[in-house]
Amino acid sequence: MSHETFDLSPDQAAVFQAVSQLESSADGPGHLPQIAREAGVGPERARQVLDELTRELGLVIAMDDPRNPDEGPFYRVQSLR
């Protein structure tokens, strides 16, 4: 198993923490609006940061939500393998 160290910007750290907190809450993984609120950033900035965390850093994954397809994907912390 490999562990990498990432230097996250303040927004990246806040969004990553929001994803993690929402995922471990009783309501389960969060969608973009919930993550933006929890992180204290606007929805557009949250979308940009989620893109960075998923595509560039591989720390978060986006998953289709079959129960609420109109809300878009929900986000989870990527597990290490």
KETOR-831861 format. One record per residue (C-alpha): x, y, z; chain. Coordinates in steps of 0.2 Angstrom, whole numbers, always signed. Layout:
<nodes>
<node><c1>X</c1><c2>Y</c2><c3>Z</c3><ch>A</ch></node>
...
</nodes>
This chain:
<nodes>
<node><c1>+0</c1><c2>+0</c2><c3>+0</c3><ch>A</ch></node>
<node><c1>+7</c1><c2>+17</c2><c3>-5</c3><ch>A</ch></node>
<node><c1>+3</c1><c2>+33</c2><c3>+4</c3><ch>A</ch></node>
<node><c1>+7</c1><c2>+50</c2><c3>-4</c3><ch>A</ch></node>
<node><c1>+8</c1><c2>+67</c2><c3>+4</c3><ch>A</ch></node>
<node><c1>-2</c1><c2>+81</c2><c3>-3</c3><ch>A</ch></node>
<node><c1>-1</c1><c2>+99</c2><c3>+0</c3><ch>A</ch></node>
<node><c1>-19</c1><c2>+105</c2><c3>-1</c3><ch>A</ch></node>
<node><c1>-24</c1><c2>+123</c2><c3>-3</c3><ch>A</ch></node>
<node><c1>-36</c1><c2>+129</c2><c3>+11</c3><ch>A</ch></node>
<node><c1>-51</c1><c2>+127</c2><c3>-1</c3><ch>A</ch></node>
<node><c1>-46</c1><c2>+109</c2><c3>-5</c3><ch>A</ch></node>
<node><c1>-43</c1><c2>+105</c2><c3>+13</c3><ch>A</ch></node>
<node><c1>-60</c1><c2>+112</c2><c3>+18</c3><ch>A</ch></node>
<node><c1>-69</c1><c2>+103</c2><c3>+4</c3><ch>A</ch></node>
<node><c1>-60</c1><c2>+87</c2><c3>+7</c3><ch>A</ch></node>
<node><c1>-65</c1><c2>+88</c2><c3>+26</c3><ch>A</ch></node>
<node><c1>-83</c1><c2>+92</c2><c3>+21</c3><ch>A</ch></node>
<node><c1>-84</c1><c2>+76</c2><c3>+10</c3><ch>A</ch></node>
<node><c1>-77</c1><c2>+66</c2><c3>+24</c3><ch>A</ch></node>
<node><c1>-89</c1><c2>+73</c2><c3>+37</c3><ch>A</ch></node>
<node><c1>-104</c1><c2>+71</c2><c3>+26</c3><ch>A</ch></node>
<node><c1>-99</c1><c2>+53</c2><c3>+21</c3><ch>A</ch></node>
<node><c1>-98</c1><c2>+48</c2><c3>+39</c3><ch>A</ch></node>
<node><c1>-114</c1><c2>+57</c2><c3>+44</c3><ch>A</ch></node>
<node><c1>-131</c1><c2>+48</c2><c3>+46</c3><ch>A</ch></node>
<node><c1>-137</c1><c2>+55</c2><c3>+30</c3><ch>A</ch></node>
<node><c1>-122</c1><c2>+47</c2><c3>+20</c3><ch>A</ch></node>
<node><c1>-112</c1><c2>+55</c2><c3>+6</c3><ch>A</ch></node>
<node><c1>-115</c1><c2>+73</c2><c3>+1</c3><ch>A</ch></node>
<node><c1>-120</c1><c2>+81</c2><c3>-16</c3><ch>A</ch></node>
<node><c1>-112</c1><c2>+97</c2><c3>-22</c3><ch>A</ch></node>
<node><c1>-124</c1><c2>+109</c2><c3>-12</c3><ch>A</ch></node>
<node><c1>-121</c1><c2>+101</c2><c3>+4</c3><ch>A</ch></node>
<node><c1>-102</c1><c2>+100</c2><c3>+2</c3><ch>A</ch></node>
<node><c1>-102</c1><c2>+118</c2><c3>-3</c3><ch>A</ch></node>
<node><c1>-111</c1><c2>+123</c2><c3>+13</c3><ch>A</ch></node>
<node><c1>-101</c1><c2>+112</c2><c3>+24</c3><ch>A</ch></node>
<node><c1>-85</c1><c2>+118</c2><c3>+17</c3><ch>A</ch></node>
<node><c1>-90</c1><c2>+137</c2><c3>+18</c3><ch>A</ch></node>
<node><c1>-87</c1><c2>+140</c2><c3>-1</c3><ch>A</ch></node>
<node><c1>-98</c1><c2>+144</c2><c3>-15</c3><ch>A</ch></node>
<node><c1>-105</c1><c2>+131</c2><c3>-26</c3><ch>A</ch></node>
<node><c1>-95</c1><c2>+135</c2><c3>-41</c3><ch>A</ch></node>
<node><c1>-79</c1><c2>+135</c2><c3>-31</c3><ch>A</ch></node>
<node><c1>-84</c1><c2>+119</c2><c3>-23</c3><ch>A</ch></node>
<node><c1>-87</c1><c2>+111</c2><c3>-40</c3><ch>A</ch></node>
<node><c1>-69</c1><c2>+117</c2><c3>-46</c3><ch>A</ch></node>
<node><c1>-61</c1><c2>+110</c2><c3>-30</c3><ch>A</ch></node>
<node><c1>-70</c1><c2>+93</c2><c3>-31</c3><ch>A</ch></node>
<node><c1>-64</c1><c2>+92</c2><c3>-49</c3><ch>A</ch></node>
<node><c1>-46</c1><c2>+95</c2><c3>-43</c3><ch>A</ch></node>
<node><c1>-49</c1><c2>+82</c2><c3>-29</c3><ch>A</ch></node>
<node><c1>-56</c1><c2>+69</c2><c3>-41</c3><ch>A</ch></node>
<node><c1>-46</c1><c2>+71</c2><c3>-57</c3><ch>A</ch></node>
<node><c1>-29</c1><c2>+78</c2><c3>-52</c3><ch>A</ch></node>
<node><c1>-27</c1><c2>+71</c2><c3>-34</c3><ch>A</ch></node>
<node><c1>-37</c1><c2>+56</c2><c3>-34</c3><ch>A</ch></node>
<node><c1>-43</c1><c2>+59</c2><c3>-16</c3><ch>A</ch></node>
<node><c1>-62</c1><c2>+59</c2><c3>-19</c3><ch>A</ch></node>
<node><c1>-73</c1><c2>+50</c2><c3>-31</c3><ch>A</ch></node>
<node><c1>-89</c1><c2>+55</c2><c3>-39</c3><ch>A</ch></node>
<node><c1>-103</c1><c2>+42</c2><c3>-39</c3><ch>A</ch></node>
<node><c1>-120</c1><c2>+42</c2><c3>-48</c3><ch>A</ch></node>
<node><c1>-135</c1><c2>+43</c2><c3>-36</c3><ch>A</ch></node>
<node><c1>-148</c1><c2>+32</c2><c3>-43</c3><ch>A</ch></node>
<node><c1>-160</c1><c2>+37</c2><c3>-29</c3><ch>A</ch></node>
<node><c1>-158</c1><c2>+56</c2><c3>-34</c3><ch>A</ch></node>
<node><c1>-152</c1><c2>+57</c2><c3>-52</c3><ch>A</ch></node>
<node><c1>-157</c1><c2>+76</c2><c3>-53</c3><ch>A</ch></node>
<node><c1>-145</c1><c2>+81</c2><c3>-39</c3><ch>A</ch></node>
<node><c1>-130</c1><c2>+75</c2><c3>-49</c3><ch>A</ch></node>
<node><c1>-117</c1><c2>+63</c2><c3>-41</c3><ch>A</ch></node>
<node><c1>-112</c1><c2>+61</c2><c3>-23</c3><ch>A</ch></node>
<node><c1>-95</c1><c2>+62</c2><c3>-17</c3><ch>A</ch></node>
<node><c1>-85</c1><c2>+50</c2><c3>-6</c3><ch>A</ch></node>
<node><c1>-67</c1><c2>+49</c2><c3>+0</c3><ch>A</ch></node>
<node><c1>-56</c1><c2>+38</c2><c3>-11</c3><ch>A</ch></node>
<node><c1>-51</c1><c2>+22</c2><c3>-1</c3><ch>A</ch></node>
<node><c1>-33</c1><c2>+17</c2><c3>-2</c3><ch>A</ch></node>
<node><c1>-29</c1><c2>+0</c2><c3>-9</c3><ch>A</ch></node>
</nodes>
